[in-house]
Amino acid sequence: MGQQGWGLVYGGSTGLMGTVANAALTAGAPVIGVIPERLIQREIGHDGVTELQVSIPCASANS
């Protein structure tokens, strides 16, 4: 992935997605992690990613 000049946008810091993110980072690919605001306190965001985006809930999503 990194050798092809591709980047990765993903969610999850553990398990398979964490492994994929680590491999992409090792290969030199930029990695953007996405995690919902309500999960950031329960799940540790990957601290090695190029960028970590925390998503906020939409007010109309629960309407």
Predicted model as a PDB file, atoms N, CA, C, CB and O in Angstrom, pLDDT in the B-factor column:
MODEL        1                                                                  
ATOM      1  N   MET A   1       0.821  -1.178   0.000  1.00 76.00           N  
ATOM      2  CA  MET A   1       0.000   0.000   0.000  1.00 76.00           C  
ATOM      3  C   MET A   1       0.876   1.256   0.000  1.00 76.00           C  
ATOM      4  CB  MET A   1      -0.940  -0.010   1.202  1.00 76.00           C  
ATOM      5  O   MET A   1       0.747   2.108  -0.879  1.00 76.00           O  
ATOM      6  N   GLY A   2       1.752   1.361   0.975  1.00 76.00           N  
ATOM      7  CA  GLY A   2       2.643   2.512   1.044  1.00 76.00           C  
ATOM      8  C   GLY A   2       3.593   2.582  -0.132  1.00 76.00           C  
ATOM      9  O   GLY A   2       3.922   3.669  -0.606  1.00 76.00           O  
ATOM     10  N   GLN A   3       4.034   1.427  -0.607  1.00 80.00           N  
ATOM     11  CA  GLN A   3       4.954   1.382  -1.745  1.00 80.00           C  
ATOM     12  C   GLN A   3       4.274   1.810  -3.035  1.00 80.00           C  
ATOM     13  CB  GLN A   3       5.527  -0.017  -1.905  1.00 80.00           C  
ATOM     14  O   GLN A   3       4.940   2.235  -3.980  1.00 80.00           O  
ATOM     15  N   GLN A   4       2.945   1.701  -3.079  1.00 85.00           N  
ATOM     16  CA  GLN A   4       2.185   2.122  -4.260  1.00 85.00           C  
ATOM     17  C   GLN A   4       1.778   3.594  -4.190  1.00 85.00           C  
ATOM     18  CB  GLN A   4       0.944   1.253  -4.417  1.00 85.00           C  
ATOM     19  O   GLN A   4       1.193   4.130  -5.132  1.00 85.00           O  
ATOM     20  N   GLY A   5       2.093   4.244  -3.062  1.00 84.00           N  
ATOM     21  CA  GLY A   5       1.726   5.644  -2.894  1.00 84.00           C  
ATOM     22  C   GLY A   5       0.307   5.835  -2.399  1.00 84.00           C  
ATOM     23  O   GLY A   5      -0.221   6.946  -2.459  1.00 84.00           O  
ATOM     24  N   TRP A   6      -0.324   4.774  -1.908  1.00 92.00           N  
ATOM     25  CA  TRP A   6      -1.691   4.852  -1.404  1.00 92.00           C  
ATOM     26  C   TRP A   6      -1.689   5.207   0.065  1.00 92.00           C  
ATOM     27  CB  TRP A   6      -2.430   3.534  -1.629  1.00 92.00           C  
ATOM     28  O   TRP A   6      -0.705   4.967   0.765  1.00 92.00           O  
ATOM     29  N   GLY A   7      -2.758   5.765   0.526  1.00 94.00           N  
ATOM     30  CA  GLY A   7      -2.966   6.033   1.942  1.00 94.00           C  
ATOM     31  C   GLY A   7      -4.098   5.161   2.455  1.00 94.00           C  
ATOM     32  O   GLY A   7      -4.704   4.405   1.696  1.00 94.00           O  
ATOM     33  N   LEU A   8      -4.379   5.269   3.736  1.00 93.00           N  
ATOM     34  CA  LEU A   8      -5.423   4.461   4.371  1.00 93.00           C  
ATOM     35  C   LEU A   8      -6.275   5.344   5.257  1.00 93.00           C  
ATOM     36  CB  LEU A   8      -4.812   3.300   5.191  1.00 93.00           C  
ATOM     37  O   LEU A   8      -5.756   6.120   6.059  1.00 93.00           O  
ATOM     38  N   VAL A   9      -7.581   5.224   5.111  1.00 93.00           N  
ATOM     39  CA  VAL A   9      -8.541   5.824   6.031  1.00 93.00           C  
ATOM     40  C   VAL A   9      -9.260   4.652   6.663  1.00 93.00           C  
ATOM     41  CB  VAL A   9      -9.546   6.830   5.305  1.00 93.00           C  
ATOM     42  O   VAL A   9      -9.803   3.805   5.953  1.00 93.00           O  
ATOM     43  N   TYR A  10      -9.276   4.586   7.992  1.00 90.00           N  
ATOM     44  CA  TYR A  10      -9.826   3.403   8.645  1.00 90.00           C  
ATOM     45  C   TYR A  10     -10.404   3.752  10.002  1.00 90.00           C  
ATOM     46  CB  TYR A  10      -8.757   2.328   8.793  1.00 90.00           C  
ATOM     47  O   TYR A  10     -10.195   4.852  10.513  1.00 90.00           O  
ATOM     48  N   GLY A  11     -11.134   2.808  10.583  1.00 86.00           N  
ATOM     49  CA  GLY A  11     -11.657   2.925  11.937  1.00 86.00           C  
ATOM     50  C   GLY A  11     -11.239   1.712  12.741  1.00 86.00           C  
ATOM     51  O   GLY A  11     -11.266   0.590  12.236  1.00 86.00           O  
ATOM     52  N   GLY A  12     -10.860   1.923  13.967  1.00 75.00           N  
ATOM     53  CA  GLY A  12     -10.459   0.825  14.847  1.00 75.00           C  
ATOM     54  C   GLY A  12      -8.978   0.858  15.138  1.00 75.00           C  
ATOM     55  O   GLY A  12      -8.164   1.049  14.235  1.00 75.00           O  
ATOM     56  N   SER A  13      -8.626   0.673  16.402  1.00 73.00           N  
ATOM     57  CA  SER A  13      -7.201   0.730  16.752  1.00 73.00           C  
ATOM     58  C   SER A  13      -6.657  -0.625  17.171  1.00 73.00           C  
ATOM     59  CB  SER A  13      -6.976   1.732  17.868  1.00 73.00           C  
ATOM     60  O   SER A  13      -5.456  -0.780  17.393  1.00 73.00           O  
ATOM     61  N   THR A  14      -7.539  -1.598  17.277  1.00 77.00           N  
ATOM     62  CA  THR A  14      -7.116  -2.925  17.711  1.00 77.00           C  
ATOM     63  C   THR A  14      -7.515  -3.955  16.659  1.00 77.00           C  
ATOM     64  CB  THR A  14      -7.735  -3.279  19.088  1.00 77.00           C  
ATOM     65  O   THR A  14      -8.196  -3.627  15.688  1.00 77.00           O  
ATOM     66  N   GLY A  15      -7.099  -5.167  16.852  1.00 85.00           N  
ATOM     67  CA  GLY A  15      -7.491  -6.249  15.958  1.00 85.00           C  
ATOM     68  C   GLY A  15      -6.954  -6.075  14.552  1.00 85.00           C  
ATOM     69  O   GLY A  15      -5.863  -5.543  14.346  1.00 85.00           O  
ATOM     70  N   LEU A  16      -7.734  -6.529  13.596  1.00 89.00           N  
ATOM     71  CA  LEU A  16      -7.314  -6.524  12.195  1.00 89.00           C  
ATOM     72  C   LEU A  16      -7.049  -5.108  11.679  1.00 89.00           C  
ATOM     73  CB  LEU A  16      -8.372  -7.196  11.332  1.00 89.00           C  
ATOM     74  O   LEU A  16      -6.058  -4.879  10.986  1.00 89.00           O  
ATOM     75  N   MET A  17      -7.925  -4.162  12.010  1.00 88.00           N  
ATOM     76  CA  MET A  17      -7.739  -2.796  11.503  1.00 88.00           C  
ATOM     77  C   MET A  17      -6.485  -2.150  12.088  1.00 88.00           C  
ATOM     78  CB  MET A  17      -8.968  -1.936  11.826  1.00 88.00           C  
ATOM     79  O   MET A  17      -5.789  -1.412  11.391  1.00 88.00           O  
ATOM     80  N   GLY A  18      -6.194  -2.417  13.343  1.00 87.00           N  
ATOM     81  CA  GLY A  18      -4.955  -1.908  13.928  1.00 87.00           C  
ATOM     82  C   GLY A  18      -3.734  -2.499  13.253  1.00 87.00           C  
ATOM     83  O   GLY A  18      -2.739  -1.807  13.036  1.00 87.00           O  
ATOM     84  N   THR A  19      -3.810  -3.780  12.922  1.00 91.00           N  
ATOM     85  CA  THR A  19      -2.713  -4.454  12.231  1.00 91.00           C  
ATOM     86  C   THR A  19      -2.506  -3.874  10.834  1.00 91.00           C  
ATOM     87  CB  THR A  19      -2.985  -5.960  12.141  1.00 91.00           C  
ATOM     88  O   THR A  19      -1.371  -3.653  10.411  1.00 91.00           O  
ATOM     89  N   VAL A  20      -3.598  -3.630  10.122  1.00 91.00           N  
ATOM     90  CA  VAL A  20      -3.513  -3.034   8.783  1.00 91.00           C  
ATOM     91  C   VAL A  20      -2.927  -1.626   8.875  1.00 91.00           C  
ATOM     92  CB  VAL A  20      -4.912  -2.994   8.106  1.00 91.00           C  
ATOM     93  O   VAL A  20      -2.077  -1.251   8.067  1.00 91.00           O  
ATOM     94  N   ALA A  21      -3.378  -0.850   9.855  1.00 92.00           N  
ATOM     95  CA  ALA A  21      -2.860   0.515  10.028  1.00 92.00           C  
ATOM     96  C   ALA A  21      -1.369   0.492  10.320  1.00 92.00           C  
ATOM     97  CB  ALA A  21      -3.607   1.242  11.160  1.00 92.00           C  
ATOM     98  O   ALA A  21      -0.616   1.281   9.749  1.00 92.00           O  
ATOM     99  N   ASN A  22      -0.932  -0.396  11.200  1.00 92.00           N  
ATOM    100  CA  ASN A  22       0.491  -0.497  11.529  1.00 92.00           C  
ATOM    101  C   ASN A  22       1.323  -0.894  10.316  1.00 92.00           C  
ATOM    102  CB  ASN A  22       0.703  -1.505  12.653  1.00 92.00           C  
ATOM    103  O   ASN A  22       2.411  -0.359  10.106  1.00 92.00           O  
ATOM    104  N   ALA A  23       0.815  -1.830   9.518  1.00 93.00           N  
ATOM    105  CA  ALA A  23       1.542  -2.255   8.322  1.00 93.00           C  
ATOM    106  C   ALA A  23       1.640  -1.117   7.319  1.00 93.00           C  
ATOM    107  CB  ALA A  23       0.860  -3.468   7.678  1.00 93.00           C  
ATOM    108  O   ALA A  23       2.685  -0.923   6.698  1.00 93.00           O  
ATOM    109  N   ALA A  24       0.555  -0.361   7.154  1.00 93.00           N  
ATOM    110  CA  ALA A  24       0.570   0.773   6.229  1.00 93.00           C  
ATOM    111  C   ALA A  24       1.562   1.835   6.697  1.00 93.00           C  
ATOM    112  CB  ALA A  24      -0.838   1.382   6.096  1.00 93.00           C  
ATOM    113  O   ALA A  24       2.311   2.384   5.889  1.00 93.00           O  
ATOM    114  N   LEU A  25       1.569   2.123   7.991  1.00 93.00           N  
ATOM    115  CA  LEU A  25       2.514   3.104   8.531  1.00 93.00           C  
ATOM    116  C   LEU A  25       3.954   2.648   8.335  1.00 93.00           C  
ATOM    117  CB  LEU A  25       2.242   3.347  10.018  1.00 93.00           C  
ATOM    118  O   LEU A  25       4.819   3.442   7.968  1.00 93.00           O  
ATOM    119  N   THR A  26       4.204   1.375   8.579  1.00 93.00           N  
ATOM    120  CA  THR A  26       5.552   0.823   8.402  1.00 93.00           C  
ATOM    121  C   THR A  26       6.011   0.949   6.956  1.00 93.00           C  
ATOM    122  CB  THR A  26       5.591  -0.646   8.837  1.00 93.00           C  
ATOM    123  O   THR A  26       7.193   1.165   6.690  1.00 93.00           O  
ATOM    124  N   ALA A  27       5.067   0.811   6.017  1.00 93.00           N  
ATOM    125  CA  ALA A  27       5.389   0.909   4.592  1.00 93.00           C  
ATOM    126  C   ALA A  27       5.481   2.363   4.127  1.00 93.00           C  
ATOM    127  CB  ALA A  27       4.342   0.168   3.766  1.00 93.00           C  
ATOM    128  O   ALA A  27       5.783   2.624   2.963  1.00 93.00           O  
ATOM    129  N   GLY A  28       5.220   3.311   5.037  1.00 93.00           N  
ATOM    130  CA  GLY A  28       5.344   4.718   4.672  1.00 93.00           C  
ATOM    131  C   GLY A  28       4.072   5.372   4.176  1.00 93.00           C  
ATOM    132  O   GLY A  28       4.110   6.494   3.670  1.00 93.00           O  
ATOM    133  N   ALA A  29       2.946   4.692   4.310  1.00 94.00           N  
ATOM    134  CA  ALA A  29       1.676   5.249   3.834  1.00 94.00           C  
ATOM    135  C   ALA A  29       1.103   6.211   4.872  1.00 94.00           C  
ATOM    136  CB  ALA A  29       0.661   4.117   3.529  1.00 94.00           C  
ATOM    137  O   ALA A  29       1.239   5.971   6.071  1.00 94.00           O  
ATOM    138  N   PRO A  30       0.470   7.289   4.432  1.00 95.00           N  
ATOM    139  CA  PRO A  30      -0.244   8.135   5.377  1.00 95.00           C  
ATOM    140  C   PRO A  30      -1.495   7.399   5.849  1.00 95.00           C  
ATOM    141  CB  PRO A  30      -0.611   9.506   4.735  1.00 95.00           C  
ATOM    142  O   PRO A  30      -2.182   6.758   5.054  1.00 95.00           O  
ATOM    143  N   VAL A  31      -1.786   7.493   7.142  1.00 95.00           N  
ATOM    144  CA  VAL A  31      -2.920   6.775   7.715  1.00 95.00           C  
ATOM    145  C   VAL A  31      -3.788   7.752   8.497  1.00 95.00           C  
ATOM    146  CB  VAL A  31      -2.442   5.612   8.626  1.00 95.00           C  
ATOM    147  O   VAL A  31      -3.310   8.445   9.395  1.00 95.00           O  
ATOM    148  N   ILE A  32      -5.071   7.799   8.141  1.00 95.00           N  
ATOM    149  CA  ILE A  32      -6.042   8.640   8.831  1.00 95.00           C  
ATOM    150  C   ILE A  32      -7.000   7.726   9.573  1.00 95.00           C  
ATOM    151  CB  ILE A  32      -6.807   9.577   7.836  1.00 95.00           C  
ATOM    152  O   ILE A  32      -7.686   6.904   8.965  1.00 95.00           O  
ATOM    153  N   GLY A  33      -7.043   7.874  10.891  1.00 91.00           N  
ATOM    154  CA  GLY A  33      -7.970   7.107  11.715  1.00 91.00           C  
ATOM    155  C   GLY A  33      -9.222   7.912  11.978  1.00 91.00           C  
ATOM    156  O   GLY A  33      -9.169   9.133  12.125  1.00 91.00           O  
ATOM    157  N   VAL A  34     -10.362   7.217  12.038  1.00 91.00           N  
ATOM    158  CA  VAL A  34     -11.643   7.857  12.311  1.00 91.00           C  
ATOM    159  C   VAL A  34     -12.291   7.108  13.469  1.00 91.00           C  
ATOM    160  CB  VAL A  34     -12.571   7.864  11.039  1.00 91.00           C  
ATOM    161  O   VAL A  34     -12.398   5.882  13.438  1.00 91.00           O  
ATOM    162  N   ILE A  35     -12.724   7.844  14.491  1.00 87.00           N  
ATOM    163  CA  ILE A  35     -13.365   7.233  15.648  1.00 87.00           C  
ATOM    164  C   ILE A  35     -14.510   8.121  16.114  1.00 87.00           C  
ATOM    165  CB  ILE A  35     -12.344   7.003  16.792  1.00 87.00           C  
ATOM    166  O   ILE A  35     -14.348   9.339  16.192  1.00 87.00           O  
ATOM    167  N   PRO A  36     -15.670   7.534  16.428  1.00 85.00           N  
ATOM    168  CA  PRO A  36     -16.781   8.327  16.946  1.00 85.00           C  
ATOM    169  C   PRO A  36     -16.445   8.922  18.315  1.00 85.00           C  
ATOM    170  CB  PRO A  36     -18.047   7.469  17.041  1.00 85.00           C  
ATOM    171  O   PRO A  36     -15.755   8.299  19.122  1.00 85.00           O  
ATOM    172  N   GLU A  37     -16.935  10.116  18.561  1.00 84.00           N  
ATOM    173  CA  GLU A  37     -16.669  10.809  19.820  1.00 84.00           C  
ATOM    174  C   GLU A  37     -17.079   9.957  21.025  1.00 84.00           C  
ATOM    175  CB  GLU A  37     -17.408  12.151  19.851  1.00 84.00           C  
ATOM    176  O   GLU A  37     -16.381   9.938  22.039  1.00 84.00           O  
ATOM    177  N   ARG A  38     -18.203   9.258  20.914  1.00 81.00           N  
ATOM    178  CA  ARG A  38     -18.685   8.473  22.056  1.00 81.00           C  
ATOM    179  C   ARG A  38     -17.809   7.263  22.345  1.00 81.00           C  
ATOM    180  CB  ARG A  38     -20.105   8.017  21.806  1.00 81.00           C  
ATOM    181  O   ARG A  38     -17.891   6.696  23.435  1.00 81.00           O  
ATOM    182  N   LEU A  39     -16.965   6.850  21.386  1.00 80.00           N  
ATOM    183  CA  LEU A  39     -16.079   5.714  21.607  1.00 80.00           C  
ATOM    184  C   LEU A  39     -14.668   6.107  22.017  1.00 80.00           C  
ATOM    185  CB  LEU A  39     -16.016   4.885  20.374  1.00 80.00           C  
ATOM    186  O   LEU A  39     -13.912   5.270  22.509  1.00 80.00           O  
ATOM    187  N   ILE A  40     -14.307   7.360  21.823  1.00 78.00           N  
ATOM    188  CA  ILE A  40     -12.929   7.772  22.084  1.00 78.00           C  
ATOM    189  C   ILE A  40     -12.566   7.579  23.555  1.00 78.00           C  
ATOM    190  CB  ILE A  40     -12.724   9.235  21.679  1.00 78.00           C  
ATOM    191  O   ILE A  40     -11.402   7.334  23.875  1.00 78.00           O  
ATOM    192  N   GLN A  41     -13.551   7.686  24.455  1.00 76.00           N  
ATOM    193  CA  GLN A  41     -13.268   7.508  25.874  1.00 76.00           C  
ATOM    194  C   GLN A  41     -13.201   6.028  26.263  1.00 76.00           C  
ATOM    195  CB  GLN A  41     -14.328   8.216  26.707  1.00 76.00           C  
ATOM    196  O   GLN A  41     -12.563   5.680  27.256  1.00 76.00           O  
ATOM    197  N   ARG A  42     -13.853   5.156  25.490  1.00 75.00           N  
ATOM    198  CA  ARG A  42     -13.844   3.723  25.796  1.00 75.00           C  
ATOM    199  C   ARG A  42     -12.770   2.975  25.024  1.00 75.00           C  
ATOM    200  CB  ARG A  42     -15.197   3.117  25.494  1.00 75.00           C  
ATOM    201  O   ARG A  42     -12.261   1.954  25.486  1.00 75.00           O  
ATOM    202  N   GLU A  43     -12.432   3.477  23.861  1.00 65.00           N  
ATOM    203  CA  GLU A  43     -11.451   2.819  23.003  1.00 65.00           C  
ATOM    204  C   GLU A  43     -10.269   3.750  22.796  1.00 65.00           C  
ATOM    205  CB  GLU A  43     -12.077   2.413  21.642  1.00 65.00           C  
ATOM    206  O   GLU A  43     -10.453   4.934  22.512  1.00 65.00           O  
ATOM    207  N   ILE A  44      -9.099   3.243  22.933  1.00 72.00           N  
ATOM    208  CA  ILE A  44      -7.909   4.067  22.747  1.00 72.00           C  
ATOM    209  C   ILE A  44      -7.689   4.293  21.265  1.00 72.00           C  
ATOM    210  CB  ILE A  44      -6.665   3.409  23.391  1.00 72.00           C  
ATOM    211  O   ILE A  44      -7.550   3.338  20.500  1.00 72.00           O  
ATOM    212  N   GLY A  45      -7.657   5.550  20.857  1.00 75.00           N  
ATOM    213  CA  GLY A  45      -7.358   5.865  19.469  1.00 75.00           C  
ATOM    214  C   GLY A  45      -5.891   5.543  19.174  1.00 75.00           C  
ATOM    215  O   GLY A  45      -5.036   5.675  20.049  1.00 75.00           O  
ATOM    216  N   HIS A  46      -5.611   5.134  17.979  1.00 79.00           N  
ATOM    217  CA  HIS A  46      -4.249   4.798  17.561  1.00 79.00           C  
ATOM    218  C   HIS A  46      -3.395   6.063  17.623  1.00 79.00           C  
ATOM    219  CB  HIS A  46      -4.233   4.181  16.119  1.00 79.00           C  
ATOM    220  O   HIS A  46      -3.679   7.036  16.925  1.00 79.00           O  
ATOM    221  N   ASP A  47      -2.362   6.057  18.445  1.00 80.00           N  
ATOM    222  CA  ASP A  47      -1.563   7.272  18.618  1.00 80.00           C  
ATOM    223  C   ASP A  47      -0.448   7.423  17.592  1.00 80.00           C  
ATOM    224  CB  ASP A  47      -0.970   7.290  19.990  1.00 80.00           C  
ATOM    225  O   ASP A  47       0.297   8.401  17.633  1.00 80.00           O  
ATOM    226  N   GLY A  48      -0.323   6.474  16.676  1.00 87.00           N  
ATOM    227  CA  GLY A  48       0.738   6.564  15.684  1.00 87.00           C  
ATOM    228  C   GLY A  48       0.266   6.972  14.304  1.00 87.00           C  
ATOM    229  O   GLY A  48       1.070   7.061  13.376  1.00 87.00           O  
ATOM    230  N   VAL A  49      -1.036   7.223  14.152  1.00 91.00           N  
ATOM    231  CA  VAL A  49      -1.558   7.558  12.830  1.00 91.00           C  
ATOM    232  C   VAL A  49      -1.130   8.955  12.406  1.00 91.00           C  
ATOM    233  CB  VAL A  49      -3.080   7.451  12.816  1.00 91.00           C  
ATOM    234  O   VAL A  49      -0.778   9.790  13.239  1.00 91.00           O  
ATOM    235  N   THR A  50      -1.165   9.195  11.124  1.00 93.00           N  
ATOM    236  CA  THR A  50      -0.820  10.497  10.578  1.00 93.00           C  
ATOM    237  C   THR A  50      -1.794  11.560  11.061  1.00 93.00           C  
ATOM    238  CB  THR A  50      -0.802  10.449   9.054  1.00 93.00           C  
ATOM    239  O   THR A  50      -1.410  12.694  11.348  1.00 93.00           O  
ATOM    240  N   GLU A  51      -3.066  11.170  11.144  1.00 93.00           N  
ATOM    241  CA  GLU A  51      -4.127  12.094  11.562  1.00 93.00           C  
ATOM    242  C   GLU A  51      -5.234  11.271  12.206  1.00 93.00           C  
ATOM    243  CB  GLU A  51      -4.678  12.934  10.346  1.00 93.00           C  
ATOM    244  O   GLU A  51      -5.556  10.185  11.724  1.00 93.00           O  
ATOM    245  N   LEU A  52      -5.821  11.775  13.294  1.00 90.00           N  
ATOM    246  CA  LEU A  52      -6.951  11.103  13.943  1.00 90.00           C  
ATOM    247  C   LEU A  52      -8.140  12.049  13.933  1.00 90.00           C  
ATOM    248  CB  LEU A  52      -6.597  10.666  15.407  1.00 90.00           C  
ATOM    249  O   LEU A  52      -8.089  13.128  14.522  1.00 90.00           O  
ATOM    250  N   GLN A  53      -9.211  11.641  13.261  1.00 91.00           N  
ATOM    251  CA  GLN A  53     -10.440  12.432  13.183  1.00 91.00           C  
ATOM    252  C   GLN A  53     -11.458  11.858  14.162  1.00 91.00           C  
ATOM    253  CB  GLN A  53     -11.013  12.444  11.731  1.00 91.00           C  
ATOM    254  O   GLN A  53     -11.747  10.662  14.130  1.00 91.00           O  
ATOM    255  N   VAL A  54     -11.997  12.700  15.025  1.00 89.00           N  
ATOM    256  CA  VAL A  54     -13.042  12.290  15.956  1.00 89.00           C  
ATOM    257  C   VAL A  54     -14.354  12.809  15.395  1.00 89.00           C  
ATOM    258  CB  VAL A  54     -12.777  12.829  17.416  1.00 89.00           C  
ATOM    259  O   VAL A  54     -14.529  14.017  15.232  1.00 89.00           O  
ATOM    260  N   SER A  55     -15.285  11.895  15.099  1.00 87.00           N  
ATOM    261  CA  SER A  55     -16.558  12.305  14.518  1.00 87.00           C  
ATOM    262  C   SER A  55     -17.558  12.614  15.632  1.00 87.00           C  
ATOM    263  CB  SER A  55     -17.110  11.205  13.576  1.00 87.00           C  
ATOM    264  O   SER A  55     -17.571  11.960  16.676  1.00 87.00           O  
ATOM    265  N   ILE A  56     -18.379  13.607  15.391  1.00 86.00           N  
ATOM    266  CA  ILE A  56     -19.402  13.981  16.362  1.00 86.00           C  
ATOM    267  C   ILE A  56     -20.755  13.524  15.837  1.00 86.00           C  
ATOM    268  CB  ILE A  56     -19.397  15.519  16.629  1.00 86.00           C  
ATOM    269  O   ILE A  56     -20.950  13.428  14.625  1.00 86.00           O  
ATOM    270  N   PRO A  57     -21.702  13.237  16.749  1.00 81.00           N  
ATOM    271  CA  PRO A  57     -22.999  12.750  16.298  1.00 81.00           C  
ATOM    272  C   PRO A  57     -23.803  13.854  15.605  1.00 81.00           C  
ATOM    273  CB  PRO A  57     -23.787  12.188  17.478  1.00 81.00           C  
ATOM    274  O   PRO A  57     -23.683  15.031  15.942  1.00 81.00           O  
ATOM    275  N   CYS A  58     -24.605  13.459  14.655  1.00 80.00           N  
ATOM    276  CA  CYS A  58     -25.509  14.394  13.991  1.00 80.00           C  
ATOM    277  C   CYS A  58     -26.737  14.576  14.872  1.00 80.00           C  
ATOM    278  CB  CYS A  58     -25.909  13.888  12.565  1.00 80.00           C  
ATOM    279  O   CYS A  58     -27.278  13.594  15.381  1.00 80.00           O  
ATOM    280  N   ALA A  59     -27.176  15.785  15.056  1.00 70.00           N  
ATOM    281  CA  ALA A  59     -28.335  16.058  15.905  1.00 70.00           C  
ATOM    282  C   ALA A  59     -29.588  15.380  15.370  1.00 70.00           C  
ATOM    283  CB  ALA A  59     -28.566  17.562  16.019  1.00 70.00           C  
ATOM    284  O   ALA A  59     -30.440  14.964  16.156  1.00 70.00           O  
ATOM    285  N   SER A  60     -29.720  15.261  14.069  1.00 57.00           N  
ATOM    286  CA  SER A  60     -30.921  14.676  13.491  1.00 57.00           C  
ATOM    287  C   SER A  60     -30.854  13.158  13.368  1.00 57.00           C  
ATOM    288  CB  SER A  60     -31.170  15.274  12.144  1.00 57.00           C  
ATOM    289  O   SER A  60     -31.839  12.529  12.981  1.00 57.00           O  
ATOM    290  N   ALA A  61     -29.714  12.560  13.687  1.00 57.00           N  
ATOM    291  CA  ALA A  61     -29.555  11.119  13.540  1.00 57.00           C  
ATOM    292  C   ALA A  61     -30.462  10.349  14.494  1.00 57.00           C  
ATOM    293  CB  ALA A  61     -28.107  10.726  13.774  1.00 57.00           C  
ATOM    294  O   ALA A  61     -30.900   9.246  14.165  1.00 57.00           O  
ATOM    295  N   ASN A  62     -30.753  10.906  15.671  1.00 56.00           N  
ATOM    296  CA  ASN A  62     -31.574  10.223  16.659  1.00 56.00           C  
ATOM    297  C   ASN A  62     -33.023  10.721  16.655  1.00 56.00           C  
ATOM    298  CB  ASN A  62     -30.973  10.404  18.037  1.00 56.00           C  
ATOM    299  O   ASN A  62     -33.809  10.341  17.523  1.00 56.00           O  
ATOM    300  N   SER A  63     -33.370  11.546  15.706  1.00 54.00           N  
ATOM    301  CA  SER A  63     -34.733  12.128  15.665  1.00 54.00           C  
ATOM    302  C   SER A  63     -35.701  11.179  15.018  1.00 54.00           C  
ATOM    303  CB  SER A  63     -34.741  13.462  14.909  1.00 54.00           C  
ATOM    304  O   SER A  63     -36.884  11.493  14.895  1.00 54.00           O  
TER     305      SER A  63                                                      
ENDMDL                                                                          
END                                                                             
